[in-house]
Every structure is written in C-alpha cells, then in structure tokens.
Amino acid sequence: MDPGGGGPTTAMHVTYYAVSGPCGDLLPVDRFTLTFTLTRPRRA
C-alpha cells in the first residue's frame, strides 16, 4: 500500500498467486494496481 505523497490519492498494488508443484511453489498469475481517493482527511 502506498499512501501517496500528501495528495488525496492512495494506491494498492495487488498480486494474485497460484500454488504449483509438490512443494507448493507460488507463481504470480495476475498483477494490478488499485487507485482511489480518500474521503476523509489524513492524520498528521
């Protein structure tokens, strides 16, 4: 999660993983970024 640089926008970087193989290796299958605007003031 990146709270941003003092502006109203916050970003959350998300990665979905799949479990593969007999040892349970994690493989990234999808990545995206959620960006949203906070509706309440930030704490100082």
C-alpha positions as CSV (number, residue, x, y, z in Angstrom):
1,M,0.0,0.0,0.0
2,D,1.3,3.4,-1.0
3,P,-0.4,6.2,0.9
4,G,0.8,8.7,-1.6
5,G,2.8,11.9,-1.1
6,G,0.3,14.0,0.7
7,G,-2.3,14.2,-2.0
8,P,-5.7,12.7,-1.9
9,T,-4.8,9.6,-4.0
10,T,-3.8,6.2,-2.5
11,A,-2.6,3.2,-4.4
12,M,-2.7,-0.5,-3.5
13,H,-0.5,-2.9,-5.5
14,V,-2.1,-6.4,-5.7
15,T,-0.6,-9.7,-6.9
16,Y,-2.6,-13.0,-7.2
17,Y,-0.6,-16.2,-6.8
18,A,-1.2,-19.8,-7.8
19,V,0.2,-22.7,-5.8
20,S,2.1,-25.1,-8.1
21,G,4.0,-28.4,-7.8
22,P,4.6,-30.8,-4.9
23,C,6.5,-28.2,-2.9
24,G,3.8,-25.6,-3.1
25,D,5.7,-23.1,-5.2
26,L,4.0,-19.7,-5.6
27,L,3.6,-18.4,-9.1
28,P,2.3,-14.9,-9.8
29,V,-0.7,-15.1,-12.2
30,D,-2.1,-11.6,-12.1
31,R,-0.9,-8.1,-11.0
32,F,-2.8,-4.8,-10.9
33,T,-2.9,-1.5,-9.0
34,L,-6.0,-0.1,-7.3
35,T,-6.0,3.6,-7.1
36,F,-8.6,5.5,-5.0
37,T,-9.3,8.9,-3.4
38,L,-9.6,9.1,0.4
39,T,-12.9,10.6,1.5
40,R,-11.7,11.6,5.0
41,P,-8.7,13.8,6.0
42,R,-5.4,12.1,6.7
43,R,-3.9,12.2,10.2
44,A,-0.9,14.4,10.5
